[in-house]
Amino acid sequence: MHGEYKVPGGKLVVVDLDVREGRLSGVRVAGDFFLEPDEAILAIDGALEGAPSSTDAAGLAARITAALPESTVMLGLTAEGVGIAVRRALAHATEWGDYDWRLVRMGPQAPALHMALDEVLTAEVAAGRRAPTLRVWEWASPAVVIGSFQSLRNEVDPGEAAKHGMTVVRRISGGGAMFVEPMSTITYSLSVPESLVSGLSFADSYAYLDDWVLGALADMGIKAWYQPLNDIATDAGKIAGAAQKRTVGPDGGPGAVLHHVTMSYDVDADKMVKVLRIGREKMSDKGTKSARKRVDPLRRQTGLAREQVIENMIASFRDRYGLTTGDVTTEELARAEELVQTKFATEEWTARVP
């Protein structure tokens, strides 16, 4: 069995192993990390050898930590990362490079249609009818997108939203509200097979699926990191938030994961704290400057045009994993438009948590 795991902010860990009579056997750990002293790698292998194959990642990490020489120095490597790589090997997880990735870039779409496209494309990946897909959004109008479980009245001031022409929609994933203005926001979705995150905890899957964009930001001179559970942050403040939804496949089989991210290219902090009640509450005693610090725009940090930031991100993904330009099929679009009418544009869905 073979498993790989890129440690967030670190290096690649590769594990090869067998299972005999319910225990790990023939374990070999490798990767492009740095480790001192040399014998520490043998200690890691030895700590894993004979471990029950049911041991979770935390338990495997504890075995490794206990076995390491006191003088051990790890760079780009963690005991937890090795444990996760083992679990991915046992789960027969797939890797990014196993797929022929598709890029979808459409013209500006209504907020409700974006919600529907996420559901449809992810279902198609789960059914095996669509390759794993990176979809870059363009917005036809400003919007507030609330999480699946958020209270509408608690999150949004309807008068202020209407005053600023903002449509309020509810997405299928959890998490917090998104304040969207078309030329001030960068949004993308990943629709991926469940096997890509096999062996990862729910929290670890966020870091794993966000890692490529951290590399893209680094190429633009931004030192960013994953901040649990679902933020991408820099020294200057938060620049992005992620959310996920897991779906099952046909007949209850292996499904897919929707992972979407909204990044602040620019932000009107005054407007945001008026439209979002939670934003108003958080910033009421701190002022607009705190709102700007909390969400620090990419425009300020990169000095690049929004379109150039998007192009750089796409190029980074393509360089890492390959990316073929595709499109939404006629059938997919028809199903998404139907979902707009029956679900995402209805008061019943939007106010399902009043």
N, C-alpha and C positions, 0 to 999 in steps of 0.2 A: 504494500500500500504506500501511496505517495501523497504527501500533503505539503502545501506551501502557505505562508502567511507573511505579508508585509507588515512589520511592526510600525504603527503610526509614528511618523517622524523618524523612523529608524530604517533598518535594513530587512532584506528578505531572509526568512528562515525556511529551510527545506528539511523535511523529515521523511525517511523511508523506513518501513517496519513491516513485520508480520504479526499475526496473532496466533498463538498456539495454546490450546486449552484455556482460553479466556484471558491470556496474559500477553503483554507486549513482548516481542522477540525480535532479535536482530536489528535493534534500533540504531539508526545512524542519523545524526543531526549535522547539517551543513548550511552554508549560506555566505553572503558577502559582508557579514558583520565582523567586528573586531573583538577578540577575546584573549585575555591574558590571565594566568599562564597557559601554555599550550595544553597541559594535561587537563585543563578545565573542560575541554570538549569531551574527553573520555569520561569525566565525572558526570557530565550531563547524560551521555549515552547510558552509563551504568545506572544512574538514578531511574531512568525510564525502563530499563530492562526488567522484565518480570512484573511490572505494574499491572494491576487488573485493567482489562480493556474498558471497563465501565467507569474508570476514574475520570472525573471532570477536569477541565483545564486548570482550575484553582488547585486541585489536589496534585496534579502533575507538577505544577509550578512549585508547590511546597516540597515535593520530593527533590526537585532540582536544587532549590535553594539550600536545603539541608545538606546536600552532597558536595556543594562547591567548596573549593579551598578558600580560606579566609582572605587570601590576597587577590581573589578574582576581580577583574575589571571587565565589565561588559560595555561595549559601545555599539549602539544600533541593535541591541539584542536585550531581551528580557526573559526571565524564566516564564512569565505568563505568555509571552509570544511563542515560546517553544511548546508550551502546553496546548495553545490554540492550534498550532500547526499539527500536532499529534491528533487532536480531535477532528480536524479537517481531513486528515488521512483516513481515519477510521470511518468518517461519514462519506467517503468517496466524493469529496467536494470537487467541483470544477474550478478552473482558473479563468481569469480575464482573457488570456490568449487562446482559450479553447473555442472561442466564438467568432463568428463573422458579424461584427457590430454594424448596426444601421444608424444613420443620422437622419432625423426628421426635422426640417425647418420649413415651416409654413408662414404665410403672411399673417398679419395681425388677426387674432380671433377673439370673440367675445369671451368674457370670464367663464360663463357657464359651459361653453364648449370646451375650454381647456380642462375643466373638471371631468367632463365626460370622456375626452380623449385619453386622459390618464387611466380611467377605468377600463376602457375598451382595449387600448394597446397592451396593458398589463395582462388582461384576460387572454389576449391573443398569444402573448409569450408563454403563459401558463399552458395553453392548449397546444403549443408547439407549432403554431401556424405563422408565427412571426419571430424573427431573430431578435436577440437582445438589442434594445434600442435606446439611444440617447436622443431625446427630443428637446430642442431649444425653443422656448416660447416667445411669441411676440403678442403684445396685448393691444386689443382694439380700443380699450377704454380703461379708465382708472377703476380700481376695485379694492374691496376688503375681502380677503379670503379667510374664513374662520375654520378652525379645526373641527373634526367630526363630532367631538364631544363638548364643544364650547357652548356656553349660553349666549344666544344672540343678543338679548337685552343687556347682558353684563359686559359684552365686548365692544359693542358698536353704538355710537350715538347716531340714531337714524336721521335726525335733522341735519347734523353736520355732514353725514355721508351724502344725503340728497343735495345739500347746498353745494357740495364740491363735485357733483355728478358721479359719485362712486357707487357702482353696483356691489351689493353684498351677496356673496355665494359661499356655500359650504362644501369643503372637499371631503374625500373619503378617508383621508389619513387623520391621525390625531395631531396634537401639538397646538401651538398658539396662532394668533391672528397675523395675517400678512397684509401690510399696507402697500398697495401697488399703484404706481403711476408709470405709464408705458415707457417713457424714455429715461426713467430713473431706476428701473428694476431690471435685473437679469435673472431669469428663471429657467431651470432645466429639470427634466425628469429622466431617470433611469428606470427602465422596465427590464428586469433581469430574472433568469430562472432561479428558483429557490436554491438549487444546488450550488450556486455561486457563493452563497453565504452559509452553506452547511458547515456545522461544527463551530459556528460563531454564536455567541449570545446575542440577544436583541441589541444590547448596547454596543457590543463590538462590531456589529454589522454596520452601524452608522459610521464609525471610524474607517472601516474597511472600504465602504462605498464612497466616502469623501476623500480618500487619500489622493486620487488622481488630481482633484482640483487644487489640493494643497501644492502639488508639484507645479501645476499651471500658474498658480499665484506666485510661487517662488521664482518662476521664469520671468515674471513681470516685476520682480524686485520686492515682493511682499512676503514677509515671514509670517505665515499663518499656521494655526494649529487647530486640531479638533478639540472642542471643549464640551465634555459630556453634559447632557445627553445628546444634544442635537444642534450645537452651534459651531460655526467656524469663526475664530477670533484672531485678532492681532493685538499688538501692544496699544494701538490707538482705539480699539473697541471691537465690538462684534460687527462682522460684515455679512454674515449669512446664517440662515437657519434651515434645518432639514426636517423632513417628516417622512414617515414610511407607512405602507399598508401591505400586509401579507394576504395573498389570495390562494385558494386551492385550485388544483387543476381539474380537468374533466373526471367525473366519477370519483372525486375525492383524492385523486393522485397528487403527485408533486406539483406544487404551484409556482407562483412567481412573486417577486417583491417589487413594489413601486417605491422608489426613493426619489423624492423631489426636493429641490433646493431653491430658495429665493435669496438673491444677493442684492445688497443695496449699492447700486452704482452712484446714486445721489439720493437725497431724502429731504423733503420739506418737513422739518421737525415740528414747526408750528402747526401745520395742518394735521400731521399724524397724531399729535396728542389731543387734538380736538375731536377727531373722528373716532379714535380708539379710546374707549373708556379706561381700559387697563393701562394704556400709555399715560393717560391723564393722571391716574391714581399714582403710578410709579414716579412720575416726574413732578407732581404737584408742589413738593417742597424743595425741588432742586432746580427748576427752571429749564428753559429750552436748551441751554448749553449742555446740560446733562443728557438730554435726549440725543443731541448730536454726538456726544462722546460715547453713549451707549451703542449707537448704530453709526459706524464711521464709514462714509461712502468710498467706494472704489475709485471714483473719479478723482478724489483728493489724493488717494494713496498712489495711484498709478500715473496720473496726468494724461491718460489715454482716453480717446473717444470710446463711448459705450460699445459701438460695433467692433472696434479693434480689440477690446477686452474679450468679447465673445469669440472673435476669430482666433485669438491666441489660445483660448480655452479649448476650442475644437481642435486646433492644431496639436495641442499637447496630448489630448486624448488619442488622436489619430497616430501620433508618433509612438505612443505607449502600446496601443492595442489594435491598431487598424480601425478604419471607419469608412464604410461605404455609404454614399448619399442615397437615401431612399425617399419614400413618401408614404402618406396614409392612403390606404386603398379606398376605392369607392365604397366597398362594403363596410369597412371600418368607420368611415366618415358618416355613412347613413345610420349606423348603430349609435354613434356618438350624438348625432342630431336628434335621434329618437329619445335618447337618455336626457338630453336637455329639456325636451318637452314633458317627459314623464317623471323626471327626478330633479335635475340640478337647477332648473328655473322655476320650480314650484315652491310655493310658500310652505307646503307640508315638509319638504326636505330642508329648506333653509332655516325654518323655525322649529325643527324637530326637537331641539333643546331650546325652549323659549328664552 
